[in-house]
Structure formats: C-alpha cells, structure tokens
Amino acid sequence: MPSMQKNSGRIHINDVGVRDGFQIEKTIIPTETKISLIDQLTATGLAKVEVTSFVHPKLVPNMADAEVVLREIVRREGVLITAITPNIKGMERAIGVHTSGGRIDEMNLFMSASETHNMANVKHSTSESLAEFRVMVPMAKAAGIKLNGCVSTSFGCPFEGRVDEARVMGFAEQYLEIGFDSLTFADTTGMANPTQVGRMMRGTKHRFPDVEITLHFHNTRGMGLANVLAGISEGITSFDSSIAGLGGCPFAPGATGNICTEDLVNMLDDMGFESGVDIDRLLAVAVKIPSIVGHEVPGQVMKAGKTMHLHQIPAQLYTA
C-alpha cells in the first residue's frame, strides 16, 4: 500500500446521517428537528450534507417531508446540499422542489452491483435500474442538477458474497456513459477490508483518472476507518460518513451504521490531514443525537472526547 501524503490536499467529508441514519429510525423525527440539525451540520465546514430521499412516504415515513426540508434549510457557501431518489417518480418530485425554491446541488442515484441486493432494495433488476437512469439523468441535467452515481454493495453482498470487481467497474463505466458527473462506491453492508479497498481504488483511479470518486463505508465489522485510510492511500479524497454513526441497511442482516463523522474527522485531525471541519462544532451536534433518536449511538469520540482532551490529574497522586 502506498504511503499517505499528509497535508496534500483537503479530504472532503460528506455527512449522510439525516438521510441514511433517520430513514431507518422507527421514531418519526420532527421536520423542524431535521431542519435545525442540517443547519448546524452545514455550519461545521462539511463538504456536503445529504438531507433527504425522494422515496415513497409510505415506505420510508421519515423522508415524507423532503420538500419542506429542502425549502426551509439554510444554504451556506461551499457546502453542497444533496438528496437521493430511487426512481423516475422521485426524480419528478426532486425537480419540482428544485425549481420552486428548494435548490438541490446534487442528486444521488443508486443501484446495487449485486443482482439479489438490488432486487431486495429497490425491487428492480440491475438492467431495469439502468434503464430508469437513462430516463432520469436527462431530466436532472435539464434542471441543472449535478448527478452522482452510487454503485452499492461494491465490496460485497450479504446474499451473494464477494461481488466481482469487473462487474462493479462495468456498472461504473455504464454510469459515466449515461451521463453521471461523479461516482460513489459503497460498502453498503460493511464487508470491505483495507486490502480490497486499496486494490479496487488503485484500479479505479487508473481506469477513471479524471472522475470524482467518493467512498461510502459502514462500520459493521469495525474496519470502516481503516478502509478510509486505504482509500486515501490510493488518492481518494471524498468520503461519506454519518453524524454519531447513525445508519444501517434494512436489507443487510446485522449491518450497523455508517462510519461516524466526528470519529473520522478526529482521526484525520490527529494524522495531520485537512478536512476543513470544525471538530468542536461537530461534537456539539453529535451529543444531541441520542436524545433525538431515543437510543444509544455508535460514535466514540462524542463519548470519550477528542484525542487530546486531557483530564485532571488525580489529587491522590500527590498525597503521601
């Protein structure tokens, strides 16, 4: 694995917690709470904040307020507001709000590299998903929305096991032919390991040298941050993460949340990388999450404090 170059450019952190995290919560999160949380997140220096999903409200009740959220949040210079949609109907809704005051800087369209997972997740074959993308991409382009294509289960499927790398790259190639502006490779179910990530990203950078690449990891088996470092080693500078480690996958038995945003930023700070994110502001947001969702969350730094958060020396050390 190549050595990492410290301070060789910004590492872009994209928080997906409000969407990827809240979408699986059983408790309905109030719209005003989401708006406040998004506004706090965009004030921390993150590169992007993924704020909602245009899925059917009956399927994902916590995303039913997508239009309201997009119209009410504060826009900050330098922070992209993104959203996802699984189908043409969702794209129509997204364009509707985008053209009526709820600007969307980037739409994420996703499909699993695994045929089985794609069917479980969106009830489509991969061929059917690609056919929909060919309709959706021109719609978004005409509205002036940037498009990112996500290849889910890029590193493994909980039903099929390892997904052939040539298959993953083939889908990425088709995304670019359809007209996507950038690519995300997602470890949707937390099956990736650093060696695999390094090998795949080395090939990806060689194959798509001029394409913006993002990596999306889950911490299901505790390798999330190690996988980030493997990506950085191969020149990847954009990573998805989730405030307080929220998230998961309803179609991946045992899957836990995304890598934790504040844990990631703390690690990058300690290693000398520049993320542009204010860790103190981020932690001030993270500590509110347990009360919002009503349960404990995986984030570690919010509990232990930053690495150099020192403690008072015990008084008994100085007593006889």
N, C-alpha and C positions, 0 to 999 in steps of 0.2 A: 504494500500500500504506500503510495507516495506520501512524502512528509507534507504536513499542513503549513501553509504560509500565513503566519499571523499578520493581522492588520493589512491584508492585501486587498481590501475592499469590503463593503458592507455586506453583512449577512441579513437578508430580508426575512422578517418574521411575519407570518400571516395568521391571525387568530381566527379560528373557526368555531369557537365554543358556543356562541349564541345560536348558531345553526346546528352544527354537528352534535353539540352537547345537549341543547334543550330539546332537540327533536325526539329524543328517546325518553325524556322525563315523563313520568305518569302524571305529575302535578302540572296543571296549566300555569305557565309563567305569565303574569300580567304584562300587557303590552307596554305600559309605562315603565315597568321594571326593565324590560328589554331595551327600550329606548335610552334610559338612563345609563344602563350598563354599556351599551355601544358607545355612547358619548364619552364615557370615562375611558374606554379602551382606545378610542381614536386619539385621545389626548396623551397617550403614553409614548407615542413615536413608532407604533407598529407600521409596517408597510401596507398591509391590507387587513380589513376586518370583513369576514363573511357573515352577513347579518340575517339571512333568511333563505327559505326554499319555497319555490312555487310548486309545491305538491298539492294533491287534493286534501282539503281541510279535514275530511273525514278520516283519511289515512294517517295524517300527522297533525293532530289538533293544535299542537304548539306552534305550527307555522301558518295558521289560518289568518294571522294579522299581517302578512307580508307587505301589503300595500300601505297600511298605516305606518308600519315601522319605517319603510323607506321614505315616506313623505315627511316624517317628523324628526328624524335624526339630524344631528349637526354634521355638516360637511367640513372637513379640515384639509387644508392644503397639504399635499404629499401623502395622504392616506387614501388608498383606493377602497371603495365600497363594492363588495361582490355579493353575488347570490347564485343559487343553483336552480336548475329545473330539469326534470326527468323526461319531459315530453313537449309536444307542439302546443298543447293547451296551456301548459305552464309558461311557455315562451310568449304566447299571446298576452297572458297576464303581465309578465315582466315588461314587455314592450309598452303595454298600456300605462303602467305606473311610471316607467322611464320617461315617457313623453308627456306626462302630466304632473311633473314636479318632484318625482321620486327617483332622481338620477341613479342609474346603476353603471358603475365604471367597467365592470367585468362580469360576465356570466360564465359559470362553470357547468359544462355538460359532462356527464359521466356514463361510463359503460364498463362492465367487468370484463377482464380478459378471460375469465372462467365462464364457460357457457352456463354451467349449473348455477353459479352465484348470480349471474345476470338475470336468469330466469326467476330466481328466488327474490331478487331485489326489485326488479322493475317489470317482471312478467313479460319480458321480451327475449327473443334470441339475439345474439350479437349482430346478426345480419339485419334484423328488424330495427335495432337501436341505431345502427349506422345509416339505415335508410331514413330514419327520422332526423338524424343530424343533418343530412343533406337538405332537408327542408328547413330546419331550424337555423342553421348557420346564416343563410342569406337573409332571413328575417331579422336577425340580430345585427348583421352588418348594415342593413338598410337603415336601422335605427341608430347606428353609431355606437354600438356596444362592442367592446373588446370580448373575444371569446377564448376561454381556456378549456382544453380537452383533458379530462381525467381518465386514465386507464386504471380502474380499480382492480384489486386482487393481483397487482403486478408481480408480487413476490410470493404468492401462494394462495390457495383456495381451501377453505375448511372442508369442502366436499371432494375436491379432485386432487388435492395435494399441490405439489410444485407445478407452476404454470410455465410452459416452455418459453424461454426468453425470446426466441424468434417470433412466437405468436404475439407477445407483448409489443415488440418492436414493429411488427406488421400492423397492428392496430394504430400505433403512434404514427406510422407512415400514412395510413389512411386518414387520420385526423388532419394532418397537415395538407393532404391533397384536397380534403373537403373545404378547408379554409380557416382552421383554427389558428390563432395567433401564438399560443403557447401550450405547453404540455405539463401535466402532473402525473407522476407515477405514485400510486397509492398502495401502501401496505395495509389494506382495509381491515385485515383480521390479525395483524401483529405476528406474521410468520417470517418476516425478513430477518436476516443476520448480517453483520457488517461485511463479511467476505463477499456475500452475494450482492449486497448493495454496491460495494466498490467495483466489482466486476461488471455489473449491469450499467452503472453510471459511466464507467470508462468507455464501454461500447456506445452508450447513448451520446456522450459528448463527441465521440468520433463520428457517429452517424449523423447527428443533428447539431453541428458546431455553432450555428447561429440562432438556435431556438432557445427561448427562455424556458428553463426546466425547474419545476418545483417537486419536492419530495414530501409525501404525506405519510407519517408513521403513527402507528398505535403502539402502546407500551404493554401489550398483552403478556409478553414473556420477559419483560424487563430489559429489552435491548433497544428501546426507542432512541435514547440519546447517543448510544454507541453507533447506531445506524446513521444518525445525523453526522457524526464525525467522519464516518466512512464516505458519506456524500460530499462533505466539504473537501475531503482529501482528493476527490476527483473533480473539483471545481464547481460543485453545485452551491449556489448562494441563496436559494429561496426555499423556505420550509414552512409547512403548515403546523400549527400547534393549537392547543385549546386551553383557555384560562382555567386554572385549578385542575387540569387534567380531565375535564369533562369529556363525555362522548362514549362511543362504542358502536357496535354494529348489530342490529336486531337479527341479522341472518348469519351470524358467526357465533356459534356456541362458545361461551367462555371469554369472548372478546371484551377487553376493558377499554378505557378511554384513550384519546389521542395523547401524544406526548404533551407534557404540561408546559404552557408558555413561559411562566415565570421560572420554572426549573431550567428550561432551555436557555433563557436569557442570562440567568445566574451563571450557568456553565460557560457560556460564550464570554461573559464579562471576565470571569476568572482566568480564561485562557488567552485573553488579550484581543479577542475579536470585537469588531464594531457592529452593533445591531441597530443603534440609534434609539433603542427602547430604554425608557427610564424605569429601572427595576423597582424603585420605591413606589412610584405611581402604580405600577403593575401589581405589586403586592397589596397595595391598598384596595385594589379591585378584587383580587383573588380571595382575600379573607372574608368578603361578603357572600361568596358563592354558596357555602354550606347552608346558610340561612335562607337563601333564595330557593335552592332545590330541596331543602329539607332532609339532607343526609350528608354523611362524610364524603370527602372528595380525595382523589389520589395525590394531589400536589404535595410535594415535600418541603420546598423552600418556604412556603407560606406557614408551615408548622415549625420548622427548625430555625428559620431566619437565614439571611444571606450568609455566605461562607465566612465572611469577616465580621459577622455580627457577634461581637465578643461579650463575655459575661463577667460579672463582678467576681473578683477573687474571693473565695470563701474566707470569712473572718477567722475561722479556727486554724488557718494555716499559720497565723502569726501569734497564736497563743501557745503557752508552754503546756 
